[in-house]
Amino acid sequence: MTSGSSSVGTAFITQDLALPPSGRELEAEIRHLKRKLNAVILAHFYQDSEIQEVADFIGDSLQLAQQAARTAADVIVFAGVHFMAETAKILNPARRVLLPDLNAGCSLAESCPPHLFRPFREHYADHLVISYINCSAEIKAMSDVICTSSNADRIIAQVPREQPILFGPDRNLGNYLIRKTGRPMRLWQGFCIVHETFSEQKLLRLKLRHPSAQILAHPECEERVLRHADYIGSTTGLLNYVRESPGREFIIATEPGIIYQMKKACPEKTFIPAPPENSCACNQCPHMRLNTLEKLWLCMKNGAPEISMDEDLRLRALRPLQRMLDLSA
Ligand code: SF4
């Protein structure tokens, strides 16, 4: 379950007990409901391919926030995790925001509980707080500006050099940005369970078997993985890189959902997911995978679960988010 900043908007949810249609019929039903509700479906790159197929827009956190900010739809169906749907609600108080599974949380957002972050932030009161978008609305409300992995270095570059910075919640992204920008920053020690799962040893063995493959990594990965990467970037950055690279083979160190779009863009190239430490599917985000096509259909049919939020909290979270959008325009 995610942080308690927002909740199911309806006190009583009428669950539809009828069996959902399947296959093409299910997709057709979703498209029909989309028209009926004047809804837009936004999906993150880490969602299953079948969800990406019915989405109106697929993107990374920054693109989805930008898209949510400019939509004219009455209903936003967010195929992603809780903090993303919450972000859409912060930007769109008048629109209904639905999340197919309210339990689709985020280990990184949960590694930064507001009751612990508040005293940390107060202890460094002279610091400017830059928070990665993967955090709850309460953490956003305690921040000066939000960033994503696409724009973090550009935002840091706009902070005067004498201004100390506190960065949270992701320690790996924070350490990567310190190395990249040369700016010292005080870090919150949060992390994503998916991006800390990759095994350096297995990655090197895989590289020995595929010597011409380039290693592409998301900056939420640990330094021991990032130091072997040929390219480090956001999910959109990784996607653009494979499109433009003359390379034919790539090892991908992030959630493997992105590989669906990579294969679509470059069917002639080969993409190999970076191996996790254990023989498990831990490189798949368990939170993202809670959303299914059936739950997407059900949430549109029932109008729930819906994200709702206290207006005072929303306004405090909006300021740093809007600052990010203005700085990224
Ligand atoms: S991959 Fe990590 S950071 Fe992204 S939603 Fe899942 S748990 Fe959160």
Residues whose N, C-alpha, C, O or C-beta is under 5 A from the ligand:
A	BS01	SF4	V81 G105 C106 S107 L108 N134 C192 I193 V194 E255 C285 H287
